[in-house]
Amino acid sequence: MYALGAYAGVRDLGLRIPEDVSFVGFDDIPMAEIAQPPLTTIRHPVREMMETAVALLVGRLQGTYTELAKHMTVTPTLVLRASTAPPH
């Protein structure tokens, strides 16, 4: 949402997206795809994160939780859309 709010500020300054300023958002909210221009964004593997969190919670409740299970790594995805351009 912050990136989309910044779109308005950039336009108020008379600048163009992505010709003058490139934007990359975070979270890939539904509005990112319909923004003008569509917002390049980082998409989290939310389902994987939720499933892992639930598995850790269940393990904790069942007594099978280990200290090693505290850390998890997920790989986000870059979703390229039209709000970015190569540098000048």
N, CA, C and O atoms as CSV, one atom per row, in Angstrom:
chain,resi,resn,atom,element,x,y,z
A,1,MET,N,N,0.826,-1.192,0.000
A,1,MET,CA,C,0.000,0.000,0.000
A,1,MET,C,C,0.872,1.258,0.000
A,1,MET,O,O,0.505,2.267,-0.602
A,2,TYR,N,N,2.028,1.199,0.675
A,2,TYR,CA,C,2.905,2.370,0.687
A,2,TYR,C,C,3.396,2.713,-0.718
A,2,TYR,O,O,3.445,3.884,-1.095
A,3,ALA,N,N,3.754,1.704,-1.480
A,3,ALA,CA,C,4.227,1.945,-2.844
A,3,ALA,C,C,3.132,2.598,-3.678
A,3,ALA,O,O,3.400,3.512,-4.456
A,4,LEU,N,N,1.899,2.129,-3.515
A,4,LEU,CA,C,0.795,2.715,-4.283
A,4,LEU,C,C,0.535,4.153,-3.857
A,4,LEU,O,O,0.211,4.997,-4.692
A,5,GLY,N,N,0.673,4.436,-2.576
A,5,GLY,CA,C,0.543,5.818,-2.110
A,5,GLY,C,C,1.647,6.695,-2.682
A,5,GLY,O,O,1.418,7.858,-3.012
A,6,ALA,N,N,2.832,6.138,-2.795
A,6,ALA,CA,C,3.953,6.901,-3.356
A,6,ALA,C,C,3.742,7.190,-4.833
A,6,ALA,O,O,4.255,8.183,-5.349
A,7,TYR,N,N,2.989,6.329,-5.523
A,7,TYR,CA,C,2.660,6.595,-6.933
A,7,TYR,C,C,2.069,8.003,-7.071
A,7,TYR,O,O,2.472,8.772,-7.944
A,8,ALA,N,N,1.119,8.324,-6.208
A,8,ALA,CA,C,0.447,9.624,-6.290
A,8,ALA,C,C,1.441,10.757,-6.074
A,8,ALA,O,O,1.401,11.766,-6.778
A,9,GLY,N,N,2.334,10.592,-5.100
A,9,GLY,CA,C,3.335,11.625,-4.833
A,9,GLY,C,C,4.269,11.842,-6.010
A,9,GLY,O,O,4.613,12.979,-6.335
A,10,VAL,N,N,4.675,10.770,-6.641
A,10,VAL,CA,C,5.562,10.861,-7.805
A,10,VAL,C,C,4.851,11.592,-8.938
A,10,VAL,O,O,5.432,12.453,-9.598
A,11,ARG,N,N,3.606,11.243,-9.151
A,11,ARG,CA,C,2.842,11.911,-10.218
A,11,ARG,C,C,2.628,13.387,-9.905
A,11,ARG,O,O,2.673,14.227,-10.804
A,12,ASP,N,N,2.391,13.710,-8.610
A,12,ASP,CA,C,2.234,15.111,-8.212
A,12,ASP,C,C,3.498,15.919,-8.514
A,12,ASP,O,O,3.425,17.125,-8.749
A,13,LEU,N,N,4.639,15.263,-8.508
A,13,LEU,CA,C,5.905,15.928,-8.821
A,13,LEU,C,C,6.165,15.999,-10.323
A,13,LEU,O,O,7.185,16.532,-10.759
A,14,GLY,N,N,5.234,15.459,-11.111
A,14,GLY,CA,C,5.382,15.490,-12.563
A,14,GLY,C,C,6.310,14.425,-13.105
A,14,GLY,O,O,6.783,14.525,-14.237
A,15,LEU,N,N,6.576,13.397,-12.299
A,15,LEU,CA,C,7.452,12.318,-12.743
A,15,LEU,C,C,6.623,11.150,-13.263
A,15,LEU,O,O,5.438,11.026,-12.955
A,16,ARG,N,N,7.265,10.296,-14.058
A,16,ARG,CA,C,6.579,9.165,-14.664
A,16,ARG,C,C,7.123,7.847,-14.119
A,16,ARG,O,O,8.309,7.715,-13.819
A,17,ILE,N,N,6.221,6.882,-14.001
A,17,ILE,CA,C,6.579,5.540,-13.552
A,17,ILE,C,C,6.459,4.625,-14.763
A,17,ILE,O,O,5.386,4.608,-15.367
A,18,PRO,N,N,7.427,3.897,-15.151
A,18,PRO,CA,C,8.756,3.696,-14.587
A,18,PRO,C,C,9.848,4.519,-15.266
A,18,PRO,O,O,11.027,4.335,-14.966
A,19,GLU,N,N,9.484,5.412,-16.164
A,19,GLU,CA,C,10.490,6.143,-16.935
A,19,GLU,C,C,11.436,6.953,-16.045
A,19,GLU,O,O,12.643,6.980,-16.283
A,20,ASP,N,N,10.879,7.621,-15.009
A,20,ASP,CA,C,11.691,8.458,-14.122
A,20,ASP,C,C,11.984,7.782,-12.779
A,20,ASP,O,O,13.059,7.963,-12.207
A,21,VAL,N,N,11.026,7.009,-12.287
A,21,VAL,CA,C,11.151,6.353,-10.976
A,21,VAL,C,C,10.608,4.930,-11.096
A,21,VAL,O,O,9.507,4.716,-11.604
A,22,SER,N,N,11.389,3.968,-10.625
A,22,SER,CA,C,10.921,2.575,-10.582
A,22,SER,C,C,10.396,2.268,-9.182
A,22,SER,O,O,10.895,2.799,-8.190
A,23,PHE,N,N,9.390,1.412,-9.114
A,23,PHE,CA,C,8.809,1.010,-7.835
A,23,PHE,C,C,8.755,-0.504,-7.740
A,23,PHE,O,O,8.451,-1.193,-8.714
A,24,VAL,N,N,9.055,-1.012,-6.544
A,24,VAL,CA,C,8.865,-2.421,-6.220
A,24,VAL,C,C,8.144,-2.464,-4.889
A,24,VAL,O,O,8.597,-1.874,-3.909
A,25,GLY,N,N,7.017,-3.164,-4.854
A,25,GLY,CA,C,6.255,-3.308,-3.623
A,25,GLY,C,C,6.600,-4.610,-2.917
A,25,GLY,O,O,7.425,-5.394,-3.386
A,26,PHE,N,N,5.959,-4.818,-1.793
A,26,PHE,CA,C,6.218,-5.998,-0.962
A,26,PHE,C,C,4.877,-6.556,-0.527
A,26,PHE,O,O,4.055,-5.810,0.005
A,27,ASP,N,N,4.633,-7.802,-0.727
A,27,ASP,CA,C,3.436,-8.538,-0.311
A,27,ASP,C,C,2.510,-8.917,-1.456
A,27,ASP,O,O,1.646,-9.773,-1.265
A,28,ASP,N,N,2.646,-8.330,-2.617
A,28,ASP,CA,C,1.801,-8.653,-3.778
A,28,ASP,C,C,0.314,-8.612,-3.442
A,28,ASP,O,O,-0.413,-9.587,-3.632
A,29,ILE,N,N,-0.115,-7.463,-2.940
A,29,ILE,CA,C,-1.537,-7.277,-2.637
A,29,ILE,C,C,-2.341,-7.269,-3.935
A,29,ILE,O,O,-1.778,-6.984,-4.992
A,30,PRO,N,N,-3.632,-7.570,-3.890
A,30,PRO,CA,C,-4.440,-7.603,-5.123
A,30,PRO,C,C,-4.387,-6.307,-5.932
A,30,PRO,O,O,-4.430,-6.348,-7.161
A,31,MET,N,N,-4.296,-5.170,-5.266
A,31,MET,CA,C,-4.280,-3.891,-5.994
A,31,MET,C,C,-3.004,-3.696,-6.805
A,31,MET,O,O,-2.980,-2.872,-7.719
A,32,ALA,N,N,-1.940,-4.440,-6.487
A,32,ALA,CA,C,-0.676,-4.283,-7.215
A,32,ALA,C,C,-0.852,-4.583,-8.695
A,32,ALA,O,O,-0.240,-3.933,-9.542
A,33,GLU,N,N,-1.677,-5.558,-9.001
A,33,GLU,CA,C,-1.872,-5.967,-10.391
A,33,GLU,C,C,-2.722,-4.983,-11.196
A,33,GLU,O,O,-2.568,-4.873,-12.412
A,34,ILE,N,N,-3.618,-4.269,-10.513
A,34,ILE,CA,C,-4.503,-3.352,-11.240
A,34,ILE,C,C,-4.059,-1.896,-11.163
A,34,ILE,O,O,-4.679,-1.025,-11.773
A,35,ALA,N,N,-2.982,-1.624,-10.412
A,35,ALA,CA,C,-2.441,-0.261,-10.365
A,35,ALA,C,C,-1.978,0.128,-11.761
A,35,ALA,O,O,-1.728,-0.739,-12.599
A,36,GLN,N,N,-1.863,1.427,-12.013
A,36,GLN,CA,C,-1.383,1.898,-13.307
A,36,GLN,C,C,-0.092,2.665,-13.138
A,36,GLN,O,O,-0.122,3.755,-12.567
A,37,PRO,N,N,1.030,2.168,-13.595
A,37,PRO,CA,C,1.224,0.856,-14.196
A,37,PRO,C,C,1.207,-0.238,-13.127
A,37,PRO,O,O,1.432,0.045,-11.950
A,38,PRO,N,N,0.942,-1.484,-13.526
A,38,PRO,CA,C,0.940,-2.578,-12.556
A,38,PRO,C,C,2.275,-2.632,-11.792
A,38,PRO,O,O,3.349,-2.479,-12.373
A,39,LEU,N,N,2.172,-2.851,-10.489
A,39,LEU,CA,C,3.314,-2.763,-9.578
A,39,LEU,C,C,4.127,-4.058,-9.530
A,39,LEU,O,O,3.597,-5.127,-9.226
A,40,THR,N,N,5.412,-3.946,-9.833
A,40,THR,CA,C,6.345,-5.054,-9.595
A,40,THR,C,C,6.404,-5.266,-8.094
A,40,THR,O,O,6.441,-4.300,-7.332
A,41,THR,N,N,6.412,-6.527,-7.657
A,41,THR,CA,C,6.319,-6.765,-6.222
A,41,THR,C,C,7.016,-8.060,-5.814
A,41,THR,O,O,7.380,-8.885,-6.652
A,42,ILE,N,N,7.189,-8.211,-4.523
A,42,ILE,CA,C,7.735,-9.430,-3.936
A,42,ILE,C,C,6.559,-10.213,-3.354
A,42,ILE,O,O,5.788,-9.682,-2.555
A,43,ARG,N,N,6.427,-11.466,-3.755
A,43,ARG,CA,C,5.340,-12.322,-3.251
A,43,ARG,C,C,5.925,-13.318,-2.251
A,43,ARG,O,O,6.902,-14.009,-2.538
A,44,HIS,N,N,5.306,-13.377,-1.072
A,44,HIS,CA,C,5.709,-14.340,-0.042
A,44,HIS,C,C,4.964,-15.655,-0.243
A,44,HIS,O,O,3.838,-15.658,-0.741
A,45,PRO,N,N,5.582,-16.772,0.142
A,45,PRO,CA,C,4.870,-18.055,0.104
A,45,PRO,C,C,3.999,-18.190,1.362
A,45,PRO,O,O,4.303,-18.978,2.258
A,46,VAL,N,N,2.921,-17.416,1.412
A,46,VAL,CA,C,2.093,-17.317,2.613
A,46,VAL,C,C,1.536,-18.678,3.030
A,46,VAL,O,O,1.543,-19.009,4.216
A,47,ARG,N,N,1.064,-19.455,2.088
A,47,ARG,CA,C,0.501,-20.769,2.434
A,47,ARG,C,C,1.557,-21.651,3.112
A,47,ARG,O,O,1.280,-22.291,4.127
A,48,GLU,N,N,2.756,-21.679,2.548
A,48,GLU,CA,C,3.847,-22.466,3.140
A,48,GLU,C,C,4.178,-21.966,4.550
A,48,GLU,O,O,4.423,-22.761,5.458
A,49,MET,N,N,4.181,-20.654,4.719
A,49,MET,CA,C,4.475,-20.077,6.034
A,49,MET,C,C,3.400,-20.461,7.050
A,49,MET,O,O,3.714,-20.802,8.190
A,50,MET,N,N,2.140,-20.405,6.641
A,50,MET,CA,C,1.044,-20.771,7.549
A,50,MET,C,C,1.093,-22.248,7.906
A,50,MET,O,O,0.929,-22.614,9.069
A,51,GLU,N,N,1.318,-23.100,6.907
A,51,GLU,CA,C,1.369,-24.538,7.161
A,51,GLU,C,C,2.515,-24.886,8.115
A,51,GLU,O,O,2.356,-25.735,8.992
A,52,THR,N,N,3.653,-24.239,7.947
A,52,THR,CA,C,4.791,-24.487,8.830
A,52,THR,C,C,4.497,-24.000,10.238
A,52,THR,O,O,4.825,-24.678,11.212
A,53,ALA,N,N,3.880,-22.825,10.355
A,53,ALA,CA,C,3.540,-22.292,11.672
A,53,ALA,C,C,2.566,-23.208,12.402
A,53,ALA,O,O,2.726,-23.453,13.598
A,54,VAL,N,N,1.568,-23.712,11.701
A,54,VAL,CA,C,0.595,-24.624,12.315
A,54,VAL,C,C,1.290,-25.919,12.728
A,54,VAL,O,O,1.035,-26.432,13.818
A,55,ALA,N,N,2.165,-26.455,11.874
A,55,ALA,CA,C,2.885,-27.678,12.216
A,55,ALA,C,C,3.752,-27.472,13.456
A,55,ALA,O,O,3.826,-28.354,14.312
A,56,LEU,N,N,4.404,-26.321,13.559
A,56,LEU,CA,C,5.217,-26.026,14.744
A,56,LEU,C,C,4.348,-25.921,15.990
A,56,LEU,O,O,4.722,-26.420,17.052
A,57,LEU,N,N,3.195,-25.277,15.868
A,57,LEU,CA,C,2.278,-25.140,16.996
A,57,LEU,C,C,1.762,-26.503,17.443
A,57,LEU,O,O,1.735,-26.796,18.638
A,58,VAL,N,N,1.359,-27.326,16.502
A,58,VAL,CA,C,0.880,-28.676,16.832
A,58,VAL,C,C,2.006,-29.472,17.492
A,58,VAL,O,O,1.773,-30.181,18.472
A,59,GLY,N,N,3.212,-29.361,16.965
A,59,GLY,CA,C,4.352,-30.041,17.571
A,59,GLY,C,C,4.594,-29.576,18.991
A,59,GLY,O,O,4.919,-30.374,19.871
A,60,ARG,N,N,4.438,-28.301,19.207
A,60,ARG,CA,C,4.602,-27.750,20.568
A,60,ARG,C,C,3.536,-28.322,21.494
A,60,ARG,O,O,3.839,-28.711,22.622
A,61,LEU,N,N,2.304,-28.376,21.030
A,61,LEU,CA,C,1.200,-28.897,21.854
A,61,LEU,C,C,1.354,-30.394,22.121
A,61,LEU,O,O,0.956,-30.883,23.178
A,62,GLN,N,N,1.930,-31.118,21.162
A,62,GLN,CA,C,2.096,-32.568,21.314
A,62,GLN,C,C,3.421,-32.939,21.987
A,62,GLN,O,O,3.670,-34.115,22.254
A,63,GLY,N,N,4.260,-31.954,22.260
A,63,GLY,CA,C,5.522,-32.219,22.918
A,63,GLY,C,C,6.622,-32.691,21.997
A,63,GLY,O,O,7.644,-33.186,22.472
A,64,THR,N,N,6.449,-32.555,20.693
A,64,THR,CA,C,7.474,-33.002,19.750
A,64,THR,C,C,8.266,-31.827,19.162
A,64,THR,O,O,9.089,-32.013,18.265
A,65,TYR,N,N,8.018,-30.646,19.660
A,65,TYR,CA,C,8.697,-29.422,19.208
A,65,TYR,C,C,10.160,-29.458,19.636
A,65,TYR,O,O,10.468,-29.865,20.757
A,66,THR,N,N,11.055,-29.040,18.761
A,66,THR,CA,C,12.471,-28.956,19.107
A,66,THR,C,C,12.957,-27.532,18.890
A,66,THR,O,O,12.337,-26.755,18.163
A,67,GLU,N,N,14.064,-27.201,19.524
A,67,GLU,CA,C,14.651,-25.871,19.352
A,67,GLU,C,C,15.042,-25.633,17.898
A,67,GLU,O,O,14.999,-24.496,17.428
A,68,LEU,N,N,15.422,-26.687,17.180
A,68,LEU,CA,C,15.795,-26.537,15.776
A,68,LEU,C,C,14.626,-26.089,14.917
A,68,LEU,O,O,14.825,-25.507,13.850
A,69,ALA,N,N,13.419,-26.354,15.369
A,69,ALA,CA,C,12.230,-26.004,14.588
A,69,ALA,C,C,11.889,-24.517,14.694
A,69,ALA,O,O,10.928,-24.070,14.068
A,70,LYS,N,N,12.635,-23.755,15.454
A,70,LYS,CA,C,12.351,-22.329,15.615
A,70,LYS,C,C,12.627,-21.523,14.353
A,70,LYS,O,O,12.021,-20.472,14.147
A,71,HIS,N,N,13.520,-21.996,13.517
A,71,HIS,CA,C,13.942,-21.222,12.359
A,71,HIS,C,C,13.460,-21.873,11.072
A,71,HIS,O,O,13.556,-23.086,10.887
A,72,MET,N,N,12.945,-21.036,10.197
A,72,MET,CA,C,12.533,-21.544,8.894
A,72,MET,C,C,12.954,-20.540,7.838
A,72,MET,O,O,13.047,-19.342,8.107
A,73,THR,N,N,13.203,-21.023,6.669
A,73,THR,CA,C,13.569,-20.164,5.558
A,73,THR,C,C,12.549,-20.365,4.444
A,73,THR,O,O,12.230,-21.494,4.070
A,74,VAL,N,N,12.051,-19.263,3.929
A,74,VAL,CA,C,11.126,-19.330,2.801
A,74,VAL,C,C,11.724,-18.503,1.670
A,74,VAL,O,O,12.501,-17.578,1.905
A,75,THR,N,N,11.361,-18.841,0.470
A,75,THR,CA,C,11.891,-18.148,-0.694
A,75,THR,C,C,10.796,-17.310,-1.335
A,75,THR,O,O,9.826,-17.854,-1.862
A,76,PRO,N,N,10.945,-15.984,-1.295
A,76,PRO,CA,C,9.960,-15.129,-1.954
A,76,PRO,C,C,10.143,-15.172,-3.462
A,76,PRO,O,O,11.158,-15.652,-3.966
A,77,THR,N,N,9.141,-14.661,-4.178
A,77,THR,CA,C,9.167,-14.626,-5.635
A,77,THR,C,C,9.068,-13.179,-6.102
A,77,THR,O,O,8.237,-12.417,-5.607
A,78,LEU,N,N,9.908,-12.804,-7.045
A,78,LEU,CA,C,9.805,-11.482,-7.653
A,78,LEU,C,C,8.780,-11.559,-8.773
A,78,LEU,O,O,8.928,-12.354,-9.701
A,79,VAL,N,N,7.737,-10.734,-8.690
A,79,VAL,CA,C,6.693,-10.693,-9.709
A,79,VAL,C,C,6.919,-9.429,-10.536
A,79,VAL,O,O,6.587,-8.324,-10.107
A,80,LEU,N,N,7.482,-9.608,-11.716
A,80,LEU,CA,C,7.799,-8.456,-12.572
A,80,LEU,C,C,6.553,-7.949,-13.275
A,80,LEU,O,O,5.846,-8.691,-13.957
A,81,ARG,N,N,6.309,-6.661,-13.085
A,81,ARG,CA,C,5.211,-5.999,-13.792
A,81,ARG,C,C,5.782,-4.738,-14.425
A,81,ARG,O,O,6.978,-4.689,-14.713
A,82,ALA,N,N,4.974,-3.736,-14.646
A,82,ALA,CA,C,5.412,-2.591,-15.453
A,82,ALA,C,C,5.933,-1.396,-14.665
A,82,ALA,O,O,6.159,-0.343,-15.261
A,83,SER,N,N,6.134,-1.509,-13.356
A,83,SER,CA,C,6.553,-0.342,-12.580
A,83,SER,C,C,8.057,-0.208,-12.447
A,83,SER,O,O,8.536,0.661,-11.717
A,84,THR,N,N,8.810,-1.048,-13.135
A,84,THR,CA,C,10.268,-0.970,-13.073
A,84,THR,C,C,10.846,-0.882,-14.480
A,84,THR,O,O,10.274,-1.386,-15.447
A,85,ALA,N,N,11.995,-0.228,-14.558
A,85,ALA,CA,C,12.697,-0.097,-15.844
A,85,ALA,C,C,14.191,-0.125,-15.559
A,85,ALA,O,O,14.601,0.144,-14.430
A,86,PRO,N,N,15.007,-0.440,-16.543
A,86,PRO,CA,C,16.460,-0.398,-16.346
A,86,PRO,C,C,16.903,1.031,-16.023
A,86,PRO,O,O,16.253,1.991,-16.436
A,87,PRO,N,N,17.998,1.171,-15.292
A,87,PRO,CA,C,18.492,2.529,-14.989
A,87,PRO,C,C,18.924,3.249,-16.264
A,87,PRO,O,O,19.277,2.616,-17.259
A,88,HIS,N,N,18.893,4.550,-16.219
A,88,HIS,CA,C,19.291,5.377,-17.381
A,88,HIS,C,C,20.771,5.274,-17.613
A,88,HIS,O,O,21.296,5.893,-18.539
